[in-house]
Amino acid sequence: MTTRRRWAAAAALCFALLAGCARDPAADDVEVARVASPDERADAVLTEANAGATASFVYRIRLVAHGADWRAAPALAELHGATRNVSAYGVDLRWQDADTLHADYLKARLVIAHRATAEVAGHRVALQLRSGIANPAAPAGGMAPREP
């Protein structure tokens, strides 16, 4: 193989890798929980992405108007490898009141808080990420429904 062909092959490989990195990170998300606010003006939506056998589940929290599609809503937070107990992955969403959403989890490998508040359905909602909260009733594995 000539030097020119090696450089062309290396450039093609780099381009393919960069193209793969440029895709929407939420494209593989699946809605796994939706909880309406007490006043039913907003929904907290939790999505799960399964990055494969060698990576942790990624959970994203979004706020949308009640019943609205979540796909265009920005994630307020991402939790990588979040667990609810020693055998269950995931995050539990609970409304304290119409203006405060709690995201409870036992632990996570990485937590990225993009925004602490969001304007939705005409009012501001605060997101509180709370670690160290176990859910012993959560079933083992990820939160997404299993294929039959």
Residue pairs with C-beta under 8 A, 6 or more apart in sequence:
1 9
25 49
26 47
26 49
26 60
26 71
26 75
28 49
28 50
28 51
29 47
29 48
29 49
29 60
30 47
30 48
30 49
30 144
30 145
31 45
31 46
31 47
31 70
32 46
32 47
32 48
32 59
32 90
32 142
32 143
32 144
32 145
33 44
33 45
33 46
33 90
33 91
33 92
33 93
33 143
34 43
34 44
34 45
34 46
35 43
35 44
35 93
35 94
35 95
36 42
36 43
36 66
36 95
37 43
37 44
37 66
37 95
37 98
37 101
37 121
37 125
38 95
38 97
38 98
39 98
40 66
41 65
41 66
41 98
41 120
41 121
41 122
41 123
42 63
42 64
42 65
42 66
42 98
42 120
42 121
42 123
42 125
43 63
43 64
43 65
43 66
43 67
43 68
43 70
44 61
44 62
44 63
44 93
44 95
44 101
45 61
45 62
45 63
45 64
45 70
45 73
46 59
46 60
46 61
46 90
46 91
46 93
46 103
46 143
47 59
47 60
47 62
47 70
48 57
48 58
48 59
48 89
48 90
48 142
48 143
48 144
49 57
49 58
49 59
49 60
50 57
50 142
50 144
51 57
51 58
56 80
56 81
56 89
56 109
57 80
57 81
57 82
57 89
57 90
57 142
57 143
58 78
58 79
58 80
59 78
59 79
59 80
59 82
59 89
59 90
59 91
59 143
60 75
60 77
60 78
60 79
61 75
61 76
61 77
61 78
61 79
61 91
61 93
61 101
61 103
61 127
62 70
62 73
62 74
62 75
62 76
63 73
63 76
63 101
63 118
63 120
63 125
63 127
64 70
64 73
64 120
65 120
65 121
66 121
74 114
74 115
75 114
76 113
76 114
76 115
76 116
76 118
76 127
77 103
77 111
77 112
77 113
77 114
77 115
77 127
77 129
78 110
78 111
78 112
78 114
79 91
79 103
79 105
79 108
79 110
79 111
79 112
79 129
80 108
80 109
80 110
80 111
80 112
81 89
81 108
81 109
81 110
82 89
82 90
82 91
82 105
82 106
82 107
82 108
82 109
82 111
83 89
83 90
83 105
83 106
83 107
83 108
84 90
84 91
84 92
84 104
84 105
84 106
84 134
84 135
84 138
85 106
85 134
85 135
85 136
85 138
86 106
87 140
87 141
88 135
88 138
88 139
88 140
88 141
89 141
89 142
89 143
90 105
90 138
90 142
90 143
91 103
91 104
91 105
92 103
92 104
92 105
92 133
92 135
92 138
93 101
93 102
93 103
93 104
94 101
94 102
94 104
95 101
95 102
96 102
96 128
98 123
98 125
99 123
99 124
99 125
99 126
100 125
100 126
100 128
101 125
101 126
101 127
101 128
102 128
102 130
103 127
103 128
103 129
103 130
104 130
104 133
104 135
105 129
105 130
105 131
105 133
106 131
106 132
106 133
106 134
106 135
107 131
107 132
108 131
111 129
111 131
113 127
113 129
115 127
116 126
116 127
117 124
117 125
117 126
117 127
118 124
118 125
118 127
119 125
